[in-house]
Amino acid sequence: MKRKIALFFFMTLIILVLAACGSSSKEESNGTKDKETLIIGIDDKFAPMGFRDDQNEIVGFDIDMARAAAEKMGVEVEFQPIDWTTKESELSSGRIDLIWNGYTITDERKQKVLFTKPYLENAQVVVTLVDSPITKINELAGKQVGVQALSSALDALNEHPISNEVNLNEYKDNVLALTDLKNGRLDAVVIDKVVVEYYMTQEPDTFTILEEELAPEQYGVGVKKGNEELLEKLQAALDEMNEDGTAAEISEKWFGEDRVLK
């Protein structure tokens, strides 16, 4: 009899332990358990949002914004360079907690991730060399056009009728595309306006932007579906940064003006 009672209590203990583990795992998978460090997925060649400086340190507007937000949330941040073509997979698998690096809000992406409120305006534009005879988008017909693979720039180009008339070249990142443009292997590159404006300050008299834009857009931070708790905490931190002037100060540092959406 004693042996049966002991066995009963032992089995009950095992069930309680398994239930507790299951509950804990569910908490972690749903993002309800507080994390001490947030892993942020970035494209480390996306200046001025997130890139490596001359000392190989990761810097940029989004990097400073993320650090300031993390401080207000009481957590640490770690920046994880990722293959930008697999960013949503990295997020859904849990290898990263946020996508934060000039991440354009689109209806398609809203099906895969949660977004903060937009914090910056952007546009997809066509850039050529300053001495290029190309002045209009319809003059790209038959030309070699570069674009970052699986990017909103590619989406914007595909939505324009000219996409059926260009010779498309896809690149892993914008730096490679701009390098081929300078070397004469491309006639034009479709790229984020905020990015090429930065490179135009670094390399004066090299690039020019066509007056006609392909698509206006807005940047937001991507959070894993189902992790509404993290989204709420992050948005609260971003709102506080707008109210106390932190976001404006970071914008002034990188853009020379306050561009942050309120």
N, C-alpha and C positions, 0 to 999 in steps of 0.2 A: 504493500500500500504506500509506504513512504517513497519507494522507488517511483511509483506512478505519479505521486504528487510532485516529486522533484523533477520528473520528466515534463510534467505539465507546465511548471514554472519556467523551465529551461526553454521550452518551445514558445511560450508567451514572450519571453525576453527576446528571442530571436526575431519574432514577428514585429515587436516594437522597434527593434534596431533597424530592420529592413524598411519599415514604414518611415522612420525618421530619415534614413538615407535617401529614400525616394522623394520625400518632401524637400530635402535639401537640394537634391539634383534638380527638381522642378523649379525651385526658387532661383537657382543659378542660371538654368536655361532660359528662364523668363526675364532674367536681369533684375529680379527683385532683391537679390542679395547685394549689399553695398560692396563695391570694389575699391581697393586702395589705389590701383593704377589703371588708367584707361589707355588701351592700345589704339592709336589713331593711324589708319591707313592713309598713306600719301603717295603722290607721284613726286619724287624728289628732283625732278627737272621741270618744274612748273612755276618758274619765277613770274611775278614776285610773291606768289601765294605760298609756295613751299619749295625750297631748293637748297643746294649746298653752296656755301660761300667759299672763298679762297682757302679757308682753313678746314674745308670739308665738313663744316658744321651745318646742320639743318636749320635754316632760317626762313623768314617770310611773314607776310601779313597773316595768313591763316595759322602759322605756327605761334605767333605772338598772341593771336586771339584765343587759340586753344589753351595756351599756358595760363592766360588770365582767367579764362572760364574755369579751368581746373582748380585754380587757387580759390575761387569763390565757392566751388563745390566741395572743397576740402579733400581733393584727390591729387595724385601725381599723374603725369602723362608720359607716354612713351610713343615716339613716332616711328612707325614701321613702313619703310618703303615697300611698295607692292607693285605687281604687274597691273597696270591700270585696266587692262582688258578683263581682269578677273575680280575687280573690286567688289561687286555685289556677292560673289561666291565667298570671298574672304570674310565679308561681313556676316552672311547667313551661317557660315560654318563656325563662327565664334573666334576665328583667329585674330580678328580685329573688333573693336567695339564701336568705332565711328569711321565714316568716310568724311574727311575734312580737308579738302585741298582743291578749291575751285570746282566744286561738285555741282553741276547744273541740275536744277529741279525740272523734271519732265514728267508727263503723265505716265509714260512707260516705266520710269524708275519708281514712281509712286506705287506701282503694283508690287515692287520688290522690297522697298525700304520705307521707313518713316523719315520725314523731313522736319527740321526746325523751320521756323519762319524764315523767309529769304532775308539775307543780310547784306547782299551786294548786287548791284546791277552789272550786267555784262552784255556783250554782243558777239556773235560770230562774224568775222570779217575776212576779206581777202587781202593778202599782203603780197606785194611784188618788190623787186629791187627798184631803187629810185629812178634808174635809167630805162625801165621797162616801157614799151609802147602801149602796154595794156592799161586802160583807164576805166573800163566797164566790165561787169561780170559776163555779159554776153560775148565779150572778146576772148573768153577762156576756151571757146570751142576749139577742139583739136590740140589744146595745150596740155603740158604735163603739170598736174596739180597734186600737191602733197597735203596730207591730213593725218592726224593722230588716229590710230585704229580704235574703234569702238568708243568714240568720243562724241560729245554733243556737236562738235564741229563737223564730223562726218554726217551726223543726222541732219544738220542744217543744209549741208551741201546736197544730200540725197533728196531733200524736199524741194530743191530748186530745179527747174527744167534743164539748166545747163549741165546737171550731173550726167545726163545721157550723152553729152558731147565732149566731155573731157577725158583725158587719160589719167586715171586715178592711181595714185601711189600712196599706200598706207604705211605709217611709221609707228614705231613703238612709243616715241615721244616727240614733242615739238622741237626740241633741240636738233634732233637728227633731220627733221624736215627743213628747218631754217638753214641748216648747214648745207644741205643739197641745193637749196634755193641760191645761196651765196656762191656755190660752186658751179652754178649753171645747169645742174641736172633737172631742176624744176623751173617752171615759169611763174608759179604762184603757190601760196600755201593758204589754206583755210584754217583759222586759228582764233582763239579767244582774244578779244580786243585788249583786255587788261594785261594779257601776257605779252603781246607784240609791242604794246606801248612801253613796257618795261625795257624790252630789248632795243627799242628805238632810242631810249635814253643812254643805253650802254654802248650802242654802235651808231652814232649819229651819221646821217647821210648815207645810210645803207638800205633801209626799207621805207616803203610808203604804203599806206592803207587806201584801198579803193573807197570812194565816197559812199557807194551803195553797200549797205550791210545785209548779210544773209538772214540773220535772226537775232532779235533781242532776247535776253534770258536773265535769269537770276540764280545766284548761288545759295545753297543751303547746306546744312550738315546732315549726313545720312546716318540713321540709327537702325539697328536690327528690328525687323517686324516683331511685334509682341513685347518690345521693351519700352513701353510707354513711360515707365517710371524714370528711366534714364533720360528719355526725351524731355520730360517735364522738368527735371533737375537742370538739364543743360539749357533749356529755353529760359528758365528763371535766371540762370547765371548771365546769359546773353542780354536779357532784358535789363538786368542790373548794370551791366557794362555800358549799355546805352544811356541809362539814367545818370550814372556817376561820371560819364565822360571818358571812361577807359577805352571804349571802342573808337571814339573820335580821335583820341590821342594816338592809338595804333595806326589808324588810317592816315593821319597827318604824317606819321613817320615814313610810311611806305608810298603814299600817293601825293603827299603835299597838300592834301585837303581832306575834309570829312566826307567820305563817300558812303558811309554805313547807313543802311536803310533803318529807319526808326519805326 
